[in-house]
Structure formats: C-alpha cells, structure tokens
Amino acid sequence: MIFDINYFVRRYHHIESDFLEIMDFIHISD
C-alpha cells in the first residue's frame, strides 16, 4: 500500500476547517 502524504494533509486540513466552521457556528448561535 502506498501512503499518499499529500492526500492525508489535504484531508486533515479539510476536516480541520470544517471543525473550525462548526465551532464558529456554535459560538455565534450560543
């Protein structure tokens, strides 16, 4: 199995950005 670090990094940043957006939404709605 070939591990594509670039894919992992993009995927991680995508998840991180979604998480931050959710946190911002919760903060605003609170």
Secondary structure, DSSP 4 states (H G I P E B T S, - for coil): ----HHHHHHHHHHHHHHHHHHHHHHHHH-
